[in-house]
Amino acid sequence: MALSNQISNPEYPEIQKYYRKIDFDNWRNHNWWENGEWERYLPIEEHHRWDKFYNQACKNKYNNYKKSPGYHFVEVLEMIELKKNGYEWLYENYYLFRNARPTEEKWWSGTEKIKEIIGKSKIDKLHKIASSMQLKPTEPDLFDYRKNNMIFGEVKREDKLSLKQKLGFDLIKKYLKIEFRIVRYKEALEGICLR
């Protein structure tokens, strides 16, 4: 599915991968979703939010099939690769820089899971540090984990890393000492063989 290249920027490590145009076109195609073809593509762990992906990929009132930016496409590509490599992940619905309240159902379980994996005291310390800052850091798209290995990942196409995302990575590096990286997906040129 994706082919990796080298890491470029050592401050914010970036890995380049490729996607097939047909997969991106399918992702933005209303019929692909309506016919249930998404079920074979989307990792089963993400089936519970297929409607969010569908609505933002091709059905959003601001998008249409030809112009849609294809929200969540590259994040899902990364999930597919993570699953192949034995990782589990948290995607979007977790807080790293503040506490979730039990009434915030979408974020509560992810935030509790991250505390369980990284350690409650480390996360509580990070919450205190982040709460004192004027510019609020942003959580990376993905927290990937498997036995004895954790990685935070921000998944991109052409868009740049924001100041809030950089601040988030800086805090992760300084206080959690957990690997992080930017995974940048580009459309494969004809003739490139994707694994």
Secondary structure by P-SEA (a helix, b strand, c coil): cbbbbbbccccbbbbbbbbbaaaaaaaacaaaaaacccccccccccccaaaaaaaaaccccccccccccccaaaaaaaaaaaaaaccccccccccccccccccccccaaaaaaaaaaacaaaaaaaaaaaaaccbbbbbcccccccccbbbbbbbbccccccaaaaaaaaaaaccccbbbbbbbbcccccccccc
